[in-house]
Amino acid sequence: MDWRGTGILLSVRRHGESSAIIDVFTEDKGRHAGVVRGGTSRKIAPILQPGAQLDVAWRARLEEHIGSFTVEPVRSRAALVMDDRLALAGLNTVTALLAYALPEREAHAPLYRRTEKLLDLLGQNDVWPLAYVQWEVALLEELGFGLDLSVCAVTGGSDDLRYVSPKSGRAVSGGGAGEWADRLLPLPPVLRGEGDASNTEIVQALSTTGYFFEAHVARSLGTRPLPEARARFVDALTRTL
């Protein structure tokens, strides 16, 4: 069994004395693991940085085996943002969330293309945080926990949408919230794709999406907590306020 494609490196861990096991997110094969022989060597280790775009060839005797990768660099990303704390935190968050949440060997082609575009915006800190919020919304949708923010879950109207129901993920208007407003999550306009957003509004939006990752995605995966990389990114963004 073998295939070849281009993918985004999500994670690397040492395997034996000189090899490494990598997780790669590809358009056609989804999140896919494999062994890189000599992956800890001086020649290959610098290539294996999370976020890197790689040309990979996978081979195994049987499809269910972990198999092995040969890798060639296409584009490095970590090196470009090493001196930018916010961008580096963002890169680590994207790769960590994908490695954490995506099932193995299940294609998510639209999400892959969106992720590639997002990572190519790294370093453009005037637009990247907004693009990241929209990416988190898309990731929740891809995982089966999408938000329905089009109309109020109570009144059916589309005006004055201020909140999100933590149970259903649906929008709620100011009038529809009533005495339950303090139990609902904030719905800043950025979550509905409306206009530009300040970092203050983006942090607020991330508190809402973060709730659904914690309460729904993490719960569906068992006891594993969310990657700490996301909290570090939110903290780095908060420090810019």
CYANA upper distance limits for C-alpha pairs under 8 A (distance plus 0.5 A):
  1 MET  CA     59 ARG  CA      6.17
  1 MET  CA     60 ALA  CA      5.82
  1 MET  CA     61 ARG  CA      6.35
  1 MET  CA     62 LEU  CA      6.57
  1 MET  CA     63 GLU  CA      6.50
  2 ASP  CA     57 ALA  CA      7.74
  2 ASP  CA     58 TRP  CA      5.86
  2 ASP  CA     59 ARG  CA      4.75
  2 ASP  CA     60 ALA  CA      6.92
  3 TRP  CA     57 ALA  CA      6.31
  3 TRP  CA     58 TRP  CA      5.94
  3 TRP  CA     59 ARG  CA      7.28
  4 ARG  CA     55 ASP  CA      8.01
  4 ARG  CA     56 VAL  CA      6.19
  4 ARG  CA     57 ALA  CA      4.72
  4 ARG  CA     58 TRP  CA      6.73
  5 GLY  CA     26 THR  CA      7.58
  5 GLY  CA     55 ASP  CA      6.38
  5 GLY  CA     56 VAL  CA      6.06
  5 GLY  CA     57 ALA  CA      7.06
  6 THR  CA     26 THR  CA      6.64
  6 THR  CA     27 GLU  CA      8.17
  6 THR  CA     53 GLN  CA      7.53
  6 THR  CA     54 LEU  CA      6.10
  6 THR  CA     55 ASP  CA      5.00
  6 THR  CA     56 VAL  CA      6.48
  7 GLY  CA     24 VAL  CA      6.29
  7 GLY  CA     25 PHE  CA      5.73
  7 GLY  CA     26 THR  CA      4.77
  7 GLY  CA     27 GLU  CA      7.57
  7 GLY  CA     53 GLN  CA      6.22
  7 GLY  CA     54 LEU  CA      5.90
  7 GLY  CA     55 ASP  CA      7.04
  7 GLY  CA     56 VAL  CA      7.61
  8 ILE  CA     24 VAL  CA      5.95
  8 ILE  CA     25 PHE  CA      5.58
  8 ILE  CA     26 THR  CA      7.02
  8 ILE  CA     50 PRO  CA      8.18
  8 ILE  CA     51 GLY  CA      6.23
  8 ILE  CA     52 ALA  CA      6.21
  8 ILE  CA     53 GLN  CA      5.29
  8 ILE  CA     54 LEU  CA      6.79
  8 ILE  CA    116 GLU  CA      8.22
  9 LEU  CA     22 ILE  CA      7.74
  9 LEU  CA     23 ASP  CA      6.64
  9 LEU  CA     24 VAL  CA      5.02
  9 LEU  CA     25 PHE  CA      6.93
  9 LEU  CA     48 LEU  CA      7.74
  9 LEU  CA     49 GLN  CA      7.50
  9 LEU  CA     50 PRO  CA      5.54
  9 LEU  CA     51 GLY  CA      5.72
  9 LEU  CA     52 ALA  CA      5.89
  9 LEU  CA     53 GLN  CA      6.99
  9 LEU  CA     54 LEU  CA      7.50
  9 LEU  CA     95 THR  CA      8.09
 10 LEU  CA     22 ILE  CA      7.91
 10 LEU  CA     23 ASP  CA      5.86
 10 LEU  CA     24 VAL  CA      6.00
 10 LEU  CA     25 PHE  CA      7.25
 10 LEU  CA     50 PRO  CA      5.58
 10 LEU  CA     51 GLY  CA      6.68
 10 LEU  CA     95 THR  CA      5.25
 10 LEU  CA     96 ALA  CA      7.22
 10 LEU  CA     98 LEU  CA      7.71
 10 LEU  CA     99 ALA  CA      6.49
 11 SER  CA     22 ILE  CA      6.11
 11 SER  CA     23 ASP  CA      5.72
 11 SER  CA     24 VAL  CA      7.90
 11 SER  CA     49 GLN  CA      8.32
 11 SER  CA     50 PRO  CA      6.15
 11 SER  CA     95 THR  CA      7.74
 11 SER  CA     96 ALA  CA      8.05
 11 SER  CA     99 ALA  CA      7.57
 12 VAL  CA     20 ALA  CA      7.02
 12 VAL  CA     21 ILE  CA      6.30
 12 VAL  CA     22 ILE  CA      5.04
 12 VAL  CA     23 ASP  CA      7.15
 12 VAL  CA     48 LEU  CA      7.55
 12 VAL  CA     49 GLN  CA      8.19
 12 VAL  CA     50 PRO  CA      7.91
 13 ARG  CA     20 ALA  CA      6.03
 13 ARG  CA     21 ILE  CA      5.87
 13 ARG  CA     22 ILE  CA      7.05
 14 ARG  CA     18 SER  CA      8.07
 14 ARG  CA     19 SER  CA      6.71
 14 ARG  CA     20 ALA  CA      4.90
 14 ARG  CA     21 ILE  CA      6.79
 14 ARG  CA     39 GLY  CA      8.46
 14 ARG  CA     40 THR  CA      7.78
 15 HIS  CA     19 SER  CA      5.45
 15 HIS  CA     20 ALA  CA      5.13
 15 HIS  CA     21 ILE  CA      6.54
 15 HIS  CA     35 VAL  CA      8.29
 16 GLY  CA     20 ALA  CA      8.10
 18 SER  CA     37 ARG  CA      7.52
 18 SER  CA     38 GLY  CA      5.56
 18 SER  CA     39 GLY  CA      6.79
 18 SER  CA     40 THR  CA      5.79
 18 SER  CA     41 SER  CA      7.28
 19 SER  CA     35 VAL  CA      7.33
 19 SER  CA     36 VAL  CA      6.17
 19 SER  CA     37 ARG  CA      5.16
 19 SER  CA     38 GLY  CA      5.17
 19 SER  CA     39 GLY  CA      5.11
 19 SER  CA     40 THR  CA      6.30
 20 ALA  CA     35 VAL  CA      6.19
 20 ALA  CA     36 VAL  CA      5.75
 20 ALA  CA     37 ARG  CA      7.24
 20 ALA  CA     38 GLY  CA      7.73
 20 ALA  CA     39 GLY  CA      5.36
 20 ALA  CA     40 THR  CA      6.92
 21 ILE  CA     33 ALA  CA      7.30
 21 ILE  CA     34 GLY  CA      6.05
 21 ILE  CA     35 VAL  CA      4.93
 21 ILE  CA     36 VAL  CA      6.60
 22 ILE  CA     33 ALA  CA      6.03
 22 ILE  CA     34 GLY  CA      6.22
 22 ILE  CA     35 VAL  CA      6.90
 22 ILE  CA     36 VAL  CA      7.66
 23 ASP  CA     31 ARG  CA      7.00
 23 ASP  CA     32 HIS  CA      6.05
 23 ASP  CA     33 ALA  CA      4.89
 23 ASP  CA     34 GLY  CA      7.35
 23 ASP  CA     99 ALA  CA      7.75
 24 VAL  CA     30 GLY  CA      8.34
 24 VAL  CA     31 ARG  CA      6.03
 24 VAL  CA     32 HIS  CA      5.81
 24 VAL  CA     33 ALA  CA      6.78
 25 PHE  CA     29 LYS  CA      8.04
 25 PHE  CA     30 GLY  CA      5.76
 25 PHE  CA     31 ARG  CA      4.80
 25 PHE  CA     32 HIS  CA      6.81
 25 PHE  CA    112 TYR  CA      7.75
 26 THR  CA     30 GLY  CA      5.42
 26 THR  CA     31 ARG  CA      6.85
 26 THR  CA     32 HIS  CA      8.03
 26 THR  CA    107 ALA  CA      8.24
 26 THR  CA    109 ALA  CA      8.38
 26 THR  CA    112 TYR  CA      7.24
 27 GLU  CA    107 ALA  CA      6.99
 27 GLU  CA    108 HIS  CA      7.06
 27 GLU  CA    109 ALA  CA      5.19
 27 GLU  CA    110 PRO  CA      8.44
 27 GLU  CA    112 TYR  CA      5.97
 27 GLU  CA    113 ARG  CA      7.70
 28 ASP  CA    107 ALA  CA      5.92
 28 ASP  CA    108 HIS  CA      7.95
 28 ASP  CA    109 ALA  CA      6.84
 29 LYS  CA    105 ARG  CA      6.01
 29 LYS  CA    106 GLU  CA      6.70
 29 LYS  CA    107 ALA  CA      5.61
 30 GLY  CA    104 GLU  CA      7.25
 30 GLY  CA    105 ARG  CA      5.56
 30 GLY  CA    106 GLU  CA      5.36
 30 GLY  CA    107 ALA  CA      4.57
 30 GLY  CA    108 HIS  CA      6.34
 30 GLY  CA    109 ALA  CA      8.03
 30 GLY  CA    112 TYR  CA      8.47
 31 ARG  CA     99 ALA  CA      7.93
 31 ARG  CA    102 LEU  CA      7.20
 31 ARG  CA    103 PRO  CA      7.41
 31 ARG  CA    104 GLU  CA      5.48
 31 ARG  CA    105 ARG  CA      5.83
 31 ARG  CA    106 GLU  CA      7.23
 31 ARG  CA    107 ALA  CA      8.05
 32 HIS  CA    104 GLU  CA      6.33
 32 HIS  CA    105 ARG  CA      5.91
 33 ALA  CA     66 ILE  CA      6.99
 33 ALA  CA     67 GLY  CA      8.37
 33 ALA  CA    104 GLU  CA      8.38
 34 GLY  CA     58 TRP  CA      7.75
 34 GLY  CA     66 ILE  CA      5.86
 34 GLY  CA     67 GLY  CA      5.71
 34 GLY  CA     68 SER  CA      5.26
 34 GLY  CA     69 PHE  CA      6.09
 35 VAL  CA     66 ILE  CA      7.79
 35 VAL  CA     67 GLY  CA      6.83
 35 VAL  CA     68 SER  CA      4.84
 35 VAL  CA     69 PHE  CA      6.18
 36 VAL  CA     68 SER  CA      6.35
 36 VAL  CA     69 PHE  CA      5.65
 36 VAL  CA     70 THR  CA      6.75
 36 VAL  CA     71 VAL  CA      8.23
 37 ARG  CA     68 SER  CA      8.01
 37 ARG  CA     69 PHE  CA      8.26
 37 ARG  CA     70 THR  CA      8.34
 38 GLY  CA     44 ILE  CA      7.49
 39 GLY  CA     44 ILE  CA      5.92
 39 GLY  CA     45 ALA  CA      6.03
 39 GLY  CA     48 LEU  CA      8.18
 40 THR  CA     44 ILE  CA      7.02
 40 THR  CA     45 ALA  CA      5.42
 41 SER  CA     45 ALA  CA      6.03
 42 ARG  CA     46 PRO  CA      7.43
 43 LYS  CA     47 ILE  CA      8.34
 44 ILE  CA     48 LEU  CA      7.23
 45 ALA  CA     49 GLN  CA      8.22
 47 ILE  CA     52 ALA  CA      7.92
 47 ILE  CA     72 GLU  CA      8.44
 47 ILE  CA     73 PRO  CA      6.78
 47 ILE  CA     76 SER  CA      8.08
 48 LEU  CA     52 ALA  CA      7.53
 49 GLN  CA     76 SER  CA      8.16
 49 GLN  CA     78 ALA  CA      7.17
 50 PRO  CA     78 ALA  CA      7.57
 50 PRO  CA     91 LEU  CA      8.48
 50 PRO  CA     92 ASN  CA      7.81
 50 PRO  CA     95 THR  CA      7.17
 51 GLY  CA     76 SER  CA      7.73
 51 GLY  CA     77 ARG  CA      6.32
 51 GLY  CA     78 ALA  CA      6.96
 51 GLY  CA     91 LEU  CA      7.07
 51 GLY  CA     92 ASN  CA      8.22
 51 GLY  CA     95 THR  CA      6.98
 51 GLY  CA    119 LEU  CA      8.12
 52 ALA  CA     73 PRO  CA      8.01
 52 ALA  CA     74 VAL  CA      8.13
 52 ALA  CA     75 ARG  CA      6.38
 52 ALA  CA     76 SER  CA      5.12
 52 ALA  CA     77 ARG  CA      5.97
 52 ALA  CA     78 ALA  CA      7.57
 53 GLN  CA     73 PRO  CA      7.02
 53 GLN  CA     74 VAL  CA      5.78
 53 GLN  CA     75 ARG  CA      5.40
 53 GLN  CA     76 SER  CA      6.77
 53 GLN  CA     77 ARG  CA      8.24
 54 LEU  CA     71 VAL  CA      6.88
 54 LEU  CA     72 GLU  CA      6.22
 54 LEU  CA     73 PRO  CA      5.29
 54 LEU  CA     74 VAL  CA      5.57
 54 LEU  CA     75 ARG  CA      7.40
 55 ASP  CA     71 VAL  CA      6.22
 55 ASP  CA     72 GLU  CA      5.56
 55 ASP  CA     73 PRO  CA      6.74
 55 ASP  CA     74 VAL  CA      6.79
 56 VAL  CA     69 PHE  CA      6.76
 56 VAL  CA     70 THR  CA      6.24
 56 VAL  CA     71 VAL  CA      5.12
 56 VAL  CA     72 GLU  CA      6.99
 57 ALA  CA     69 PHE  CA      5.95
 57 ALA  CA     70 THR  CA      5.81
 57 ALA  CA     71 VAL  CA      7.10
 58 TRP  CA     67 GLY  CA      7.09
 58 TRP  CA     68 SER  CA      6.08
 58 TRP  CA     69 PHE  CA      5.05
 58 TRP  CA     70 THR  CA      7.22
 59 ARG  CA     67 GLY  CA      5.95
 59 ARG  CA     68 SER  CA      6.01
 59 ARG  CA     69 PHE  CA      7.14
 60 ALA  CA     65 HIS  CA      6.70
 60 ALA  CA     66 ILE  CA      7.61
 60 ALA  CA     67 GLY  CA      4.76
 60 ALA  CA     68 SER  CA      6.97
 61 ARG  CA     65 HIS  CA      7.66
 61 ARG  CA     67 GLY  CA      7.97
 76 SER  CA     80 LEU  CA      7.82
 77 ARG  CA     81 VAL  CA      7.29
 77 ARG  CA    119 LEU  CA      8.37
 78 ALA  CA     82 MET  CA      6.39
 78 ALA  CA     88 LEU  CA      7.43
 78 ALA  CA     91 LEU  CA      8.06
 80 LEU  CA    123 GLY  CA      8.44
 81 VAL  CA     85 ARG  CA      8.14
 81 VAL  CA     87 ALA  CA      6.37
 81 VAL  CA     88 LEU  CA      6.03
 81 VAL  CA    122 LEU  CA      7.80
 81 VAL  CA    123 GLY  CA      6.81
 82 MET  CA     88 LEU  CA      6.59
 83 ASP  CA     88 LEU  CA      8.34
 84 ASP  CA     88 LEU  CA      6.51
 84 ASP  CA    123 GLY  CA      7.67
 85 ARG  CA     89 ALA  CA      6.56
 85 ARG  CA    236 ALA  CA      7.79
 86 LEU  CA     90 GLY  CA      6.62
 86 LEU  CA    125 ASN  CA      8.28
 86 LEU  CA    233 PHE  CA      7.32
 86 LEU  CA    236 ALA  CA      6.26
 86 LEU  CA    237 LEU  CA      7.09
 87 ALA  CA     91 LEU  CA      6.68
 87 ALA  CA    122 LEU  CA      6.28
 87 ALA  CA    123 GLY  CA      5.97
 87 ALA  CA    125 ASN  CA      7.73
 88 LEU  CA     92 ASN  CA      6.74
 89 ALA  CA     93 THR  CA      6.65
 89 ALA  CA    229 ALA  CA      7.43
 89 ALA  CA    230 ARG  CA      8.41
 89 ALA  CA    232 ARG  CA      7.14
 89 ALA  CA    233 PHE  CA      5.40
 89 ALA  CA    236 ALA  CA      7.79
 90 GLY  CA     94 VAL  CA      6.82
 90 GLY  CA    122 LEU  CA      8.37
 90 GLY  CA    230 ARG  CA      8.42
 90 GLY  CA    233 PHE  CA      6.26
 91 LEU  CA     95 THR  CA      6.92
 91 LEU  CA    119 LEU  CA      7.52
 91 LEU  CA    122 LEU  CA      7.97
 92 ASN  CA     96 ALA  CA      6.43
 92 ASN  CA    229 ALA  CA      6.60
 92 ASN  CA    230 ARG  CA      8.43
 93 THR  CA     97 LEU  CA      6.47
 93 THR  CA    227 PRO  CA      8.31
 93 THR  CA    229 ALA  CA      5.48
 93 THR  CA    230 ARG  CA      5.46
 93 THR  CA    233 PHE  CA      7.15
 94 VAL  CA     98 LEU  CA      6.78
 95 THR  CA     99 ALA  CA      6.66
 96 ALA  CA    100 TYR  CA      6.52
 96 ALA  CA    227 PRO  CA      6.77
 96 ALA  CA    229 ALA  CA      7.25
 96 ALA  CA    230 ARG  CA      8.45
 97 LEU  CA    101 ALA  CA      6.41
 97 LEU  CA    226 LEU  CA      8.21
 97 LEU  CA    227 PRO  CA      7.16
 97 LEU  CA    230 ARG  CA      8.18
 98 LEU  CA    102 LEU  CA      6.03
100 TYR  CA    226 LEU  CA      8.11
100 TYR  CA    227 PRO  CA      7.74
101 ALA  CA    143 LEU  CA      8.29
101 ALA  CA    217 VAL  CA      7.92
101 ALA  CA    221 LEU  CA      8.29
102 LEU  CA    106 GLU  CA      8.43
102 LEU  CA    143 LEU  CA      8.11
108 HIS  CA    112 TYR  CA      6.62
108 HIS  CA    142 GLU  CA      8.23
109 ALA  CA    113 ARG  CA      6.81
110 PRO  CA    114 ARG  CA      6.72
111 LEU  CA    115 THR  CA      6.48
111 LEU  CA    138 ALA  CA      7.78
111 LEU  CA    139 LEU  CA      7.58
111 LEU  CA    142 GLU  CA      7.88
112 TYR  CA    116 GLU  CA      6.70
113 ARG  CA    117 LYS  CA      6.88
114 ARG  CA    118 LEU  CA      6.66
114 ARG  CA    135 TRP  CA      7.76
115 THR  CA    119 LEU  CA      6.65
115 THR  CA    135 TRP  CA      7.85
116 GLU  CA    120 ASP  CA      6.77
117 LYS  CA    121 LEU  CA      7.14
118 LEU  CA    122 LEU  CA      7.57
118 LEU  CA    128 TRP  CA      7.90
118 LEU  CA    131 ALA  CA      7.11
118 LEU  CA    132 TYR  CA      7.45
118 LEU  CA    135 TRP  CA      8.13
121 LEU  CA    127 VAL  CA      8.28
121 LEU  CA    128 TRP  CA      6.55
122 LEU  CA    128 TRP  CA      6.87
123 GLY  CA    128 TRP  CA      7.94
124 GLN  CA    128 TRP  CA      6.23
125 ASN  CA    129 PRO  CA      7.17
127 VAL  CA    131 ALA  CA      6.90
128 TRP  CA    132 TYR  CA      6.51
129 PRO  CA    133 VAL  CA      6.87
129 PRO  CA    199 ASN  CA      7.94
129 PRO  CA    202 ILE  CA      7.61
130 LEU  CA    134 GLN  CA      7.04
130 LEU  CA    190 VAL  CA      8.17
130 LEU  CA    196 ASP  CA      8.12
130 LEU  CA    197 ALA  CA      7.28
130 LEU  CA    202 ILE  CA      7.22
131 ALA  CA    135 TRP  CA      6.68
132 TYR  CA    136 GLU  CA      6.77
133 VAL  CA    137 VAL  CA      6.94
133 VAL  CA    191 LEU  CA      7.86
133 VAL  CA    202 ILE  CA      7.49
133 VAL  CA    205 ALA  CA      7.72
133 VAL  CA    206 LEU  CA      7.23
134 GLN  CA    138 ALA  CA      6.81
134 GLN  CA    191 LEU  CA      7.62
134 GLN  CA    193 GLY  CA      7.97
135 TRP  CA    139 LEU  CA      6.61
136 GLU  CA    140 LEU  CA      6.71
136 GLU  CA    209 THR  CA      7.60
137 VAL  CA    141 GLU  CA      6.85
137 VAL  CA    146 GLY  CA      7.52
137 VAL  CA    147 LEU  CA      7.86
137 VAL  CA    191 LEU  CA      8.22
137 VAL  CA    209 THR  CA      7.55
138 ALA  CA    142 GLU  CA      6.67
138 ALA  CA    146 GLY  CA      8.03
139 LEU  CA    143 LEU  CA      6.69
140 LEU  CA    144 GLY  CA      6.87
140 LEU  CA    145 PHE  CA      5.50
140 LEU  CA    146 GLY  CA      5.61
140 LEU  CA    147 LEU  CA      8.16
140 LEU  CA    212 PHE  CA      8.41
140 LEU  CA    213 PHE  CA      8.07
141 GLU  CA    145 PHE  CA      5.78
141 GLU  CA    146 GLY  CA      4.22
141 GLU  CA    147 LEU  CA      7.55
142 GLU  CA    146 GLY  CA      7.80
143 LEU  CA    217 VAL  CA      8.15
145 PHE  CA    169 GLY  CA      8.36
145 PHE  CA    212 PHE  CA      8.09
145 PHE  CA    216 HIS  CA      7.81
145 PHE  CA    217 VAL  CA      7.99
146 GLY  CA    169 GLY  CA      7.67
147 LEU  CA    168 SER  CA      8.47
147 LEU  CA    169 GLY  CA      5.28
147 LEU  CA    170 ARG  CA      6.43
148 ASP  CA    169 GLY  CA      6.59
148 ASP  CA    170 ARG  CA      5.14
148 ASP  CA    171 ALA  CA      6.87
149 LEU  CA    164 VAL  CA      8.12
149 LEU  CA    169 GLY  CA      8.30
149 LEU  CA    170 ARG  CA      6.06
149 LEU  CA    171 ALA  CA      5.13
149 LEU  CA    192 ARG  CA      6.98
150 SER  CA    158 SER  CA      7.02
150 SER  CA    171 ALA  CA      7.38
150 SER  CA    192 ARG  CA      8.28
151 VAL  CA    156 GLY  CA      6.03
151 VAL  CA    157 GLY  CA      5.87
151 VAL  CA    158 SER  CA      5.01
151 VAL  CA    159 ASP  CA      8.29
151 VAL  CA    161 LEU  CA      7.98
151 VAL  CA    170 ARG  CA      8.30
151 VAL  CA    171 ALA  CA      6.59
151 VAL  CA    172 VAL  CA      7.90
152 CYS  CA    156 GLY  CA      5.31
152 CYS  CA    157 GLY  CA      5.88
152 CYS  CA    158 SER  CA      6.60
152 CYS  CA    161 LEU  CA      7.14
152 CYS  CA    170 ARG  CA      7.62
152 CYS  CA    171 ALA  CA      5.50
152 CYS  CA    172 VAL  CA      4.91
152 CYS  CA    173 SER  CA      6.00
152 CYS  CA    176 GLY  CA      7.73
153 ALA  CA    170 ARG  CA      6.46
153 ALA  CA    171 ALA  CA      6.43
153 ALA  CA    172 VAL  CA      6.09
153 ALA  CA    176 GLY  CA      8.48
154 VAL  CA    172 VAL  CA      7.03
154 VAL  CA    173 SER  CA      8.28
154 VAL  CA    176 GLY  CA      5.95
154 VAL  CA    177 ALA  CA      8.30
155 THR  CA    173 SER  CA      8.26
155 THR  CA    176 GLY  CA      6.56
157 GLY  CA    173 SER  CA      8.39
158 SER  CA    173 SER  CA      8.32
159 ASP  CA    173 SER  CA      7.39
160 ASP  CA    173 SER  CA      5.70
160 ASP  CA    174 GLY  CA      6.44
160 ASP  CA    175 GLY  CA      8.34
161 LEU  CA    171 ALA  CA      6.85
161 LEU  CA    172 VAL  CA      6.13
161 LEU  CA    173 SER  CA      4.52
161 LEU  CA    174 GLY  CA      6.86
161 LEU  CA    187 LEU  CA      7.64
162 ARG  CA    171 ALA  CA      7.85
162 ARG  CA    172 VAL  CA      6.75
162 ARG  CA    173 SER  CA      5.80
162 ARG  CA    174 GLY  CA      6.29
162 ARG  CA    186 PRO  CA      6.82
162 ARG  CA    187 LEU  CA      5.47
162 ARG  CA    188 PRO  CA      7.42
163 TYR  CA    171 ALA  CA      6.19
163 TYR  CA    172 VAL  CA      5.47
163 TYR  CA    173 SER  CA      6.87
163 TYR  CA    174 GLY  CA      7.93
163 TYR  CA    177 ALA  CA      8.24
163 TYR  CA    181 ALA  CA      8.12
163 TYR  CA    184 LEU  CA      6.42
163 TYR  CA    185 LEU  CA      5.87
163 TYR  CA    186 PRO  CA      5.18
163 TYR  CA    187 LEU  CA      5.05
164 VAL  CA    169 GLY  CA      6.36
164 VAL  CA    170 ARG  CA      5.98
164 VAL  CA    171 ALA  CA      5.00
164 VAL  CA    172 VAL  CA      6.21
164 VAL  CA    184 LEU  CA      6.38
164 VAL  CA    185 LEU  CA      5.45
164 VAL  CA    186 PRO  CA      6.63
164 VAL  CA    187 LEU  CA      6.33
164 VAL  CA    208 THR  CA      8.42
165 SER  CA    169 GLY  CA      5.62
165 SER  CA    170 ARG  CA      5.93
165 SER  CA    171 ALA  CA      6.84
165 SER  CA    172 VAL  CA      7.27
165 SER  CA    184 LEU  CA      5.94
165 SER  CA    185 LEU  CA      6.85
166 PRO  CA    184 LEU  CA      6.78
166 PRO  CA    185 LEU  CA      6.91
166 PRO  CA    211 TYR  CA      8.21
166 PRO  CA    212 PHE  CA      7.99
171 ALA  CA    187 LEU  CA      8.02
172 VAL  CA    176 GLY  CA      6.50
172 VAL  CA    177 ALA  CA      6.59
173 SER  CA    177 ALA  CA      6.51
174 GLY  CA    178 GLY  CA      7.50
174 GLY  CA    181 ALA  CA      8.22
177 ALA  CA    181 ALA  CA      5.46
177 ALA  CA    184 LEU  CA      8.49
180 TRP  CA    184 LEU  CA      7.36
185 LEU  CA    208 THR  CA      6.49
186 PRO  CA    204 GLN  CA      7.65
186 PRO  CA    205 ALA  CA      7.79
186 PRO  CA    208 THR  CA      6.97
187 LEU  CA    191 LEU  CA      7.08
187 LEU  CA    205 ALA  CA      7.37
187 LEU  CA    208 THR  CA      8.05
188 PRO  CA    192 ARG  CA      8.17
188 PRO  CA    201 GLU  CA      6.86
188 PRO  CA    204 GLN  CA      7.55
188 PRO  CA    205 ALA  CA      6.60
189 PRO  CA    193 GLY  CA      7.12
189 PRO  CA    194 GLU  CA      5.83
189 PRO  CA    195 GLY  CA      8.03
190 VAL  CA    194 GLU  CA      5.80
190 VAL  CA    195 GLY  CA      7.27
190 VAL  CA    196 ASP  CA      7.59
190 VAL  CA    197 ALA  CA      6.54
190 VAL  CA    201 GLU  CA      7.73
190 VAL  CA    202 ILE  CA      7.54
190 VAL  CA    205 ALA  CA      7.60
191 LEU  CA    205 ALA  CA      6.75
197 ALA  CA    201 GLU  CA      6.47
197 ALA  CA    202 ILE  CA      6.94
198 SER  CA    202 ILE  CA      6.82
199 ASN  CA    203 VAL  CA      6.56
199 ASN  CA    237 LEU  CA      7.59
199 ASN  CA    238 THR  CA      8.08
199 ASN  CA    240 THR  CA      8.04
199 ASN  CA    241 LEU  CA      7.06
200 THR  CA    204 GLN  CA      6.91
200 THR  CA    238 THR  CA      8.01
200 THR  CA    241 LEU  CA      6.86
201 GLU  CA    205 ALA  CA      6.68
202 ILE  CA    206 LEU  CA      6.64
203 VAL  CA    207 SER  CA      6.86
203 VAL  CA    234 VAL  CA      7.31
203 VAL  CA    237 LEU  CA      7.70
203 VAL  CA    238 THR  CA      7.19
204 GLN  CA    208 THR  CA      7.29
205 ALA  CA    209 THR  CA      6.92
206 LEU  CA    210 GLY  CA      6.10
206 LEU  CA    234 VAL  CA      8.08
207 SER  CA    211 TYR  CA      6.80
208 THR  CA    212 PHE  CA      7.43
209 THR  CA    213 PHE  CA      6.93
210 GLY  CA    214 GLU  CA      6.61
211 TYR  CA    215 ALA  CA      6.31
211 TYR  CA    216 HIS  CA      8.45
212 PHE  CA    216 HIS  CA      5.75
212 PHE  CA    217 VAL  CA      7.12
213 PHE  CA    217 VAL  CA      5.21
213 PHE  CA    218 ALA  CA      6.49
213 PHE  CA    226 LEU  CA      8.01
214 GLU  CA    218 ALA  CA      5.69
214 GLU  CA    219 ARG  CA      7.54
214 GLU  CA    225 PRO  CA      8.05
214 GLU  CA    226 LEU  CA      7.22
215 ALA  CA    219 ARG  CA      6.48
216 HIS  CA    220 SER  CA      6.57
217 VAL  CA    221 LEU  CA      6.99
218 ALA  CA    222 GLY  CA      6.97
218 ALA  CA    223 THR  CA      7.57
218 ALA  CA    224 ARG  CA      6.90
218 ALA  CA    225 PRO  CA      6.70
218 ALA  CA    226 LEU  CA      6.96
219 ARG  CA    223 THR  CA      7.14
219 ARG  CA    224 ARG  CA      8.48
226 LEU  CA    230 ARG  CA      8.13
227 PRO  CA    231 ALA  CA      8.28
228 GLU  CA    232 ARG  CA      6.92
229 ALA  CA    233 PHE  CA      6.74
230 ARG  CA    234 VAL  CA      6.81
231 ALA  CA    235 ASP  CA      6.60
232 ARG  CA    236 ALA  CA      6.63
233 PHE  CA    237 LEU  CA      6.67
234 VAL  CA    238 THR  CA      6.51
235 ASP  CA    239 ARG  CA      6.76
236 ALA  CA    240 THR  CA      7.46
237 LEU  CA    241 LEU  CA      7.83
